[in-house]
Amino acid sequence: MGKVKTHKASAKRFSVTGTGKVKMFHNQHRHNTGMKSAKRKRKLRSVAYMSEAMAPNVRGMIRK
């Protein structure tokens, strides 16, 4: 039986912390930033953590 491959697109977007949480960046921070408030853009710069319900799916794709 062959090896299970890592989903490379997911591996570039998500990482797993030492405690097992899935770390990700916020969306909506690439385009059309001129119409967004400074407060909104500042909040989008910070790191987000995936919900515990969806985290096992991502952990399975990136195999960590």
Gaussian input, Z-matrix of N, CA and C with variables (Angstrom, degrees):
# hf/3-21g

backbone

0 1
 N
 C     1     B1
 C     2     B2     1     A1
 N     3     B3     2     A2     1     D1
 C     4     B4     3     A3     2     D2
 C     5     B5     4     A4     3     D3
 N     6     B6     5     A5     4     D4
 C     7     B7     6     A6     5     D5
 C     8     B8     7     A7     6     D6
 N     9     B9     8     A8     7     D7
 C    10    B10     9     A9     8     D8
 C    11    B11    10    A10     9     D9
 N    12    B12    11    A11    10    D10
 C    13    B13    12    A12    11    D11
 C    14    B14    13    A13    12    D12
 N    15    B15    14    A14    13    D13
 C    16    B16    15    A15    14    D14
 C    17    B17    16    A16    15    D15
 N    18    B18    17    A17    16    D16
 C    19    B19    18    A18    17    D17
 C    20    B20    19    A19    18    D18
 N    21    B21    20    A20    19    D19
 C    22    B22    21    A21    20    D20
 C    23    B23    22    A22    21    D21
 N    24    B24    23    A23    22    D22
 C    25    B25    24    A24    23    D23
 C    26    B26    25    A25    24    D24
 N    27    B27    26    A26    25    D25
 C    28    B28    27    A27    26    D26
 C    29    B29    28    A28    27    D27
 N    30    B30    29    A29    28    D28
 C    31    B31    30    A30    29    D29
 C    32    B32    31    A31    30    D30
 N    33    B33    32    A32    31    D31
 C    34    B34    33    A33    32    D32
 C    35    B35    34    A34    33    D33
 N    36    B36    35    A35    34    D34
 C    37    B37    36    A36    35    D35
 C    38    B38    37    A37    36    D36
 N    39    B39    38    A38    37    D37
 C    40    B40    39    A39    38    D38
 C    41    B41    40    A40    39    D39
 N    42    B42    41    A41    40    D40
 C    43    B43    42    A42    41    D41
 C    44    B44    43    A43    42    D42
 N    45    B45    44    A44    43    D43
 C    46    B46    45    A45    44    D44
 C    47    B47    46    A46    45    D45
 N    48    B48    47    A47    46    D46
 C    49    B49    48    A48    47    D47
 C    50    B50    49    A49    48    D48
 N    51    B51    50    A50    49    D49
 C    52    B52    51    A51    50    D50
 C    53    B53    52    A52    51    D51
 N    54    B54    53    A53    52    D52
 C    55    B55    54    A54    53    D53
 C    56    B56    55    A55    54    D54
 N    57    B57    56    A56    55    D55
 C    58    B58    57    A57    56    D56
 C    59    B59    58    A58    57    D57
 N    60    B60    59    A59    58    D58
 C    61    B61    60    A60    59    D59
 C    62    B62    61    A61    60    D60
 N    63    B63    62    A62    61    D61
 C    64    B64    63    A63    62    D62
 C    65    B65    64    A64    63    D63
 N    66    B66    65    A65    64    D64
 C    67    B67    66    A66    65    D65
 C    68    B68    67    A67    66    D66
 N    69    B69    68    A68    67    D67
 C    70    B70    69    A69    68    D68
 C    71    B71    70    A70    69    D69
 N    72    B72    71    A71    70    D70
 C    73    B73    72    A72    71    D71
 C    74    B74    73    A73    72    D72
 N    75    B75    74    A74    73    D73
 C    76    B76    75    A75    74    D74
 C    77    B77    76    A76    75    D75
 N    78    B78    77    A77    76    D76
 C    79    B79    78    A78    77    D77
 C    80    B80    79    A79    78    D78
 N    81    B81    80    A80    79    D79
 C    82    B82    81    A81    80    D80
 C    83    B83    82    A82    81    D81
 N    84    B84    83    A83    82    D82
 C    85    B85    84    A84    83    D83
 C    86    B86    85    A85    84    D84
 N    87    B87    86    A86    85    D85
 C    88    B88    87    A87    86    D86
 C    89    B89    88    A88    87    D87
 N    90    B90    89    A89    88    D88
 C    91    B91    90    A90    89    D89
 C    92    B92    91    A91    90    D90
 N    93    B93    92    A92    91    D91
 C    94    B94    93    A93    92    D92
 C    95    B95    94    A94    93    D93
 N    96    B96    95    A95    94    D94
 C    97    B97    96    A96    95    D95
 C    98    B98    97    A97    96    D96
 N    99    B99    98    A98    97    D97
 C   100   B100    99    A99    98    D98
 C   101   B101   100   A100    99    D99
 N   102   B102   101   A101   100   D100
 C   103   B103   102   A102   101   D101
 C   104   B104   103   A103   102   D102
 N   105   B105   104   A104   103   D103
 C   106   B106   105   A105   104   D104
 C   107   B107   106   A106   105   D105
 N   108   B108   107   A107   106   D106
 C   109   B109   108   A108   107   D107
 C   110   B110   109   A109   108   D108
 N   111   B111   110   A110   109   D109
 C   112   B112   111   A111   110   D110
 C   113   B113   112   A112   111   D111
 N   114   B114   113   A113   112   D112
 C   115   B115   114   A114   113   D113
 C   116   B116   115   A115   114   D114
 N   117   B117   116   A116   115   D115
 C   118   B118   117   A117   116   D116
 C   119   B119   118   A118   117   D117
 N   120   B120   119   A119   118   D118
 C   121   B121   120   A120   119   D119
 C   122   B122   121   A121   120   D120
 N   123   B123   122   A122   121   D121
 C   124   B124   123   A123   122   D122
 C   125   B125   124   A124   123   D123
 N   126   B126   125   A125   124   D124
 C   127   B127   126   A126   125   D125
 C   128   B128   127   A127   126   D126
 N   129   B129   128   A128   127   D127
 C   130   B130   129   A129   128   D128
 C   131   B131   130   A130   129   D129
 N   132   B132   131   A131   130   D130
 C   133   B133   132   A132   131   D131
 C   134   B134   133   A133   132   D132
 N   135   B135   134   A134   133   D133
 C   136   B136   135   A135   134   D134
 C   137   B137   136   A136   135   D135
 N   138   B138   137   A137   136   D136
 C   139   B139   138   A138   137   D137
 C   140   B140   139   A139   138   D138
 N   141   B141   140   A140   139   D139
 C   142   B142   141   A141   140   D140
 C   143   B143   142   A142   141   D141
 N   144   B144   143   A143   142   D142
 C   145   B145   144   A144   143   D143
 C   146   B146   145   A145   144   D144
 N   147   B147   146   A146   145   D145
 C   148   B148   147   A147   146   D146
 C   149   B149   148   A148   147   D147
 N   150   B150   149   A149   148   D148
 C   151   B151   150   A150   149   D149
 C   152   B152   151   A151   150   D150
 N   153   B153   152   A152   151   D151
 C   154   B154   153   A153   152   D152
 C   155   B155   154   A154   153   D153
 N   156   B156   155   A155   154   D154
 C   157   B157   156   A156   155   D155
 C   158   B158   157   A157   156   D156
 N   159   B159   158   A158   157   D157
 C   160   B160   159   A159   158   D158
 C   161   B161   160   A160   159   D159
 N   162   B162   161   A161   160   D160
 C   163   B163   162   A162   161   D161
 C   164   B164   163   A163   162   D162
 N   165   B165   164   A164   163   D163
 C   166   B166   165   A165   164   D164
 C   167   B167   166   A166   165   D165
 N   168   B168   167   A167   166   D166
 C   169   B169   168   A168   167   D167
 C   170   B170   169   A169   168   D168
 N   171   B171   170   A170   169   D169
 C   172   B172   171   A171   170   D170
 C   173   B173   172   A172   171   D171
 N   174   B174   173   A173   172   D172
 C   175   B175   174   A174   173   D173
 C   176   B176   175   A175   174   D174
 N   177   B177   176   A176   175   D175
 C   178   B178   177   A177   176   D176
 C   179   B179   178   A178   177   D177
 N   180   B180   179   A179   178   D178
 C   181   B181   180   A180   179   D179
 C   182   B182   181   A181   180   D180
 N   183   B183   182   A182   181   D181
 C   184   B184   183   A183   182   D182
 C   185   B185   184   A184   183   D183
 N   186   B186   185   A185   184   D184
 C   187   B187   186   A186   185   D185
 C   188   B188   187   A187   186   D186
 N   189   B189   188   A188   187   D187
 C   190   B190   189   A189   188   D188
 C   191   B191   190   A190   189   D189

   B1=1.4509
   B2=1.5329
   B3=1.3204
   B4=1.4498
   B5=1.5095
   B6=1.3197
   B7=1.4562
   B8=1.5258
   B9=1.3162
   B10=1.4605
   B11=1.5211
   B12=1.3286
   B13=1.4523
   B14=1.5199
   B15=1.3085
   B16=1.4570
   B17=1.5164
   B18=1.3222
   B19=1.4618
   B20=1.5236
   B21=1.3295
   B22=1.4615
   B23=1.5203
   B24=1.3442
   B25=1.4677
   B26=1.5226
   B27=1.3229
   B28=1.4575
   B29=1.5261
   B30=1.3146
   B31=1.4635
   B32=1.5192
   B33=1.3382
   B34=1.4599
   B35=1.5236
   B36=1.3178
   B37=1.4608
   B38=1.5241
   B39=1.3252
   B40=1.4521
   B41=1.5137
   B42=1.3264
   B43=1.4593
   B44=1.5181
   B45=1.3136
   B46=1.4577
   B47=1.5177
   B48=1.3336
   B49=1.4559
   B50=1.5212
   B51=1.3007
   B52=1.4481
   B53=1.5133
   B54=1.3367
   B55=1.4678
   B56=1.5197
   B57=1.3365
   B58=1.4601
   B59=1.5168
   B60=1.3253
   B61=1.4609
   B62=1.5231
   B63=1.3309
   B64=1.4618
   B65=1.5191
   B66=1.3227
   B67=1.4535
   B68=1.5178
   B69=1.3488
   B70=1.4607
   B71=1.5203
   B72=1.3217
   B73=1.4505
   B74=1.5163
   B75=1.3308
   B76=1.4596
   B77=1.5240
   B78=1.3257
   B79=1.4586
   B80=1.5332
   B81=1.3180
   B82=1.4735
   B83=1.5253
   B84=1.3202
   B85=1.4688
   B86=1.5318
   B87=1.3103
   B88=1.4604
   B89=1.5270
   B90=1.3261
   B91=1.4610
   B92=1.5213
   B93=1.3222
   B94=1.4703
   B95=1.5229
   B96=1.3160
   B97=1.4586
   B98=1.5245
   B99=1.3267
   B100=1.4557
   B101=1.5119
   B102=1.3216
   B103=1.4678
   B104=1.5258
   B105=1.3100
   B106=1.4618
   B107=1.5264
   B108=1.3116
   B109=1.4610
   B110=1.5272
   B111=1.3211
   B112=1.4568
   B113=1.5165
   B114=1.3137
   B115=1.4688
   B116=1.5241
   B117=1.3244
   B118=1.4680
   B119=1.5260
   B120=1.3336
   B121=1.4589
   B122=1.5186
   B123=1.3091
   B124=1.4668
   B125=1.5223
   B126=1.3248
   B127=1.4621
   B128=1.5212
   B129=1.3306
   B130=1.4584
   B131=1.5164
   B132=1.3386
   B133=1.4660
   B134=1.5183
   B135=1.3155
   B136=1.4596
   B137=1.5257
   B138=1.3067
   B139=1.4572
   B140=1.5164
   B141=1.3176
   B142=1.4615
   B143=1.5266
   B144=1.3126
   B145=1.4590
   B146=1.5158
   B147=1.3130
   B148=1.4525
   B149=1.5278
   B150=1.3259
   B151=1.4574
   B152=1.5264
   B153=1.3137
   B154=1.4655
   B155=1.5252
   B156=1.3329
   B157=1.4637
   B158=1.5221
   B159=1.3365
   B160=1.4602
   B161=1.5278
   B162=1.3119
   B163=1.4634
   B164=1.5279
   B165=1.3404
   B166=1.4728
   B167=1.5225
   B168=1.3348
   B169=1.4659
   B170=1.5256
   B171=1.3200
   B172=1.4633
   B173=1.5112
   B174=1.3315
   B175=1.4673
   B176=1.5240
   B177=1.3357
   B178=1.4610
   B179=1.5097
   B180=1.3369
   B181=1.4685
   B182=1.5207
   B183=1.3316
   B184=1.4655
   B185=1.5227
   B186=1.3376
   B187=1.4651
   B188=1.5063
   B189=1.3435
   B190=1.4703
   B191=1.4981
   A1=108.56
   A2=115.23
   A3=120.34
   A4=112.87
   A5=114.80
   A6=120.95
   A7=110.00
   A8=115.62
   A9=121.10
   A10=107.51
   A11=116.14
   A12=120.00
   A13=111.68
   A14=115.24
   A15=122.43
   A16=108.94
   A17=117.32
   A18=121.96
   A19=107.17
   A20=116.63
   A21=121.96
   A22=112.92
   A23=117.93
   A24=119.99
   A25=110.39
   A26=116.92
   A27=120.48
   A28=111.29
   A29=116.65
   A30=120.05
   A31=111.38
   A32=117.59
   A33=120.66
   A34=111.88
   A35=117.68
   A36=121.33
   A37=113.85
   A38=116.91
   A39=121.14
   A40=110.40
   A41=115.93
   A42=121.07
   A43=108.05
   A44=115.88
   A45=121.79
   A46=108.57
   A47=116.59
   A48=121.17
   A49=109.91
   A50=116.55
   A51=120.83
   A52=113.39
   A53=116.37
   A54=120.12
   A55=112.43
   A56=117.80
   A57=120.81
   A58=114.68
   A59=117.93
   A60=119.85
   A61=109.36
   A62=115.95
   A63=121.05
   A64=108.31
   A65=115.53
   A66=122.20
   A67=108.61
   A68=116.34
   A69=120.59
   A70=109.29
   A71=115.38
   A72=120.75
   A73=109.41
   A74=115.85
   A75=120.01
   A76=110.03
   A77=115.75
   A78=119.38
   A79=108.95
   A80=116.56
   A81=123.31
   A82=112.99
   A83=118.42
   A84=119.28
   A85=112.06
   A86=118.19
   A87=121.66
   A88=111.79
   A89=117.17
   A90=121.31
   A91=109.94
   A92=115.01
   A93=122.85
   A94=112.13
   A95=116.39
   A96=119.20
   A97=112.13
   A98=116.99
   A99=119.18
   A100=113.26
   A101=116.22
   A102=119.48
   A103=113.11
   A104=117.09
   A105=120.08
   A106=109.34
   A107=115.36
   A108=119.81
   A109=110.05
   A110=115.23
   A111=120.21
   A112=110.90
   A113=117.37
   A114=120.97
   A115=110.51
   A116=116.01
   A117=119.81
   A118=110.81
   A119=116.80
   A120=119.90
   A121=111.41
   A122=117.41
   A123=121.50
   A124=110.38
   A125=117.30
   A126=121.00
   A127=111.49
   A128=117.21
   A129=120.76
   A130=112.59
   A131=118.27
   A132=121.13
   A133=112.14
   A134=116.93
   A135=120.15
   A136=110.83
   A137=116.18
   A138=122.74
   A139=109.45
   A140=116.37
   A141=121.91
   A142=108.71
   A143=115.36
   A144=121.43
   A145=108.71
   A146=115.95
   A147=121.61
   A148=110.04
   A149=115.54
   A150=119.73
   A151=109.67
   A152=115.09
   A153=120.06
   A154=112.01
   A155=117.51
   A156=120.13
   A157=111.58
   A158=117.76
   A159=121.41
   A160=112.98
   A161=117.59
   A162=121.02
   A163=113.97
   A164=120.95
   A165=118.53
   A166=113.75
   A167=117.63
   A168=119.96
   A169=110.45
   A170=116.43
   A171=120.40
   A172=110.37
   A173=117.31
   A174=119.58
   A175=111.03
   A176=116.28
   A177=119.81
   A178=112.97
   A179=116.04
   A180=119.14
   A181=112.13
   A182=116.91
   A183=117.83
   A184=112.28
   A185=118.26
   A186=123.75
   A187=113.52
   A188=116.44
   A189=119.17
   A190=110.08
   D1=137.18
   D2=-176.21
   D3=-76.09
   D4=171.58
   D5=178.74
   D6=-76.23
   D7=154.49
   D8=175.15
   D9=-89.44
   D10=124.76
   D11=-174.77
   D12=-85.73
   D13=150.84
   D14=174.98
   D15=-76.33
   D16=138.17
   D17=174.34
   D18=-79.09
   D19=102.42
   D20=-168.64
   D21=-65.11
   D22=-34.97
   D23=179.01
   D24=-63.55
   D25=-39.45
   D26=178.32
   D27=-71.89
   D28=-36.73
   D29=-179.27
   D30=-64.48
   D31=-28.78
   D32=178.39
   D33=-77.60
   D34=-23.23
   D35=-173.58
   D36=-100.02
   D37=-25.69
   D38=-174.82
   D39=-124.81
   D40=153.22
   D41=171.24
   D42=-141.68
   D43=157.85
   D44=-177.57
   D45=-107.69
   D46=131.46
   D47=178.91
   D48=-79.09
   D49=175.83
   D50=179.40
   D51=-65.17
   D52=-28.38
   D53=179.38
   D54=-87.63
   D55=-2.26
   D56=176.67
   D57=98.94
   D58=0.92
   D59=177.32
   D60=-75.17
   D61=150.49
   D62=177.86
   D63=-96.92
   D64=120.97
   D65=-176.21
   D66=-99.82
   D67=140.27
   D68=-179.05
   D69=-150.53
   D70=167.87
   D71=174.79
   D72=-95.53
   D73=153.76
   D74=174.99
   D75=-69.14
   D76=152.24
   D77=172.19
   D78=-91.40
   D79=-177.32
   D80=179.74
   D81=67.86
   D82=25.40
   D83=-177.97
   D84=-121.95
   D85=16.11
   D86=-177.80
   D87=-103.68
   D88=-48.96
   D89=-171.99
   D90=-119.78
   D91=160.16
   D92=175.11
   D93=55.12
   D94=43.07
   D95=-178.81
   D96=-81.65
   D97=-10.51
   D98=179.74
   D99=-69.04
   D100=-27.89
   D101=-178.61
   D102=-90.88
   D103=-5.69
   D104=179.87
   D105=-93.62
   D106=148.07
   D107=-178.67
   D108=-72.37
   D109=159.75
   D110=179.02
   D111=-63.43
   D112=-35.64
   D113=178.88
   D114=-64.59
   D115=-41.62
   D116=-179.48
   D117=-66.14
   D118=-43.15
   D119=179.59
   D120=-66.73
   D121=-35.31
   D122=177.96
   D123=-65.00
   D124=-41.06
   D125=177.79
   D126=-66.61
   D127=-34.68
   D128=-179.09
   D129=-72.55
   D130=-19.06
   D131=178.48
   D132=-70.88
   D133=-27.26
   D134=-174.22
   D135=-73.45
   D136=164.44
   D137=-179.51
   D138=-82.03
   D139=142.64
   D140=177.73
   D141=-114.36
   D142=157.69
   D143=177.07
   D144=-118.22
   D145=136.34
   D146=-177.96
   D147=-71.74
   D148=150.13
   D149=179.07
   D150=-64.53
   D151=152.85
   D152=-177.18
   D153=-67.02
   D154=-20.76
   D155=178.05
   D156=-73.14
   D157=-34.63
   D158=-177.38
   D159=-94.61
   D160=-16.74
   D161=-174.91
   D162=-59.70
   D163=-40.25
   D164=179.44
   D165=-61.15
   D166=-31.14
   D167=178.10
   D168=-64.03
   D169=-44.98
   D170=-177.96
   D171=-71.19
   D172=-39.80
   D173=177.93
   D174=-59.93
   D175=-36.05
   D176=177.70
   D177=-67.01
   D178=-34.55
   D179=-179.38
   D180=-74.93
   D181=-36.25
   D182=-177.28
   D183=-97.08
   D184=-4.65
   D185=171.94
   D186=56.79
   D187=48.26
   D188=177.00
   D189=-130.82

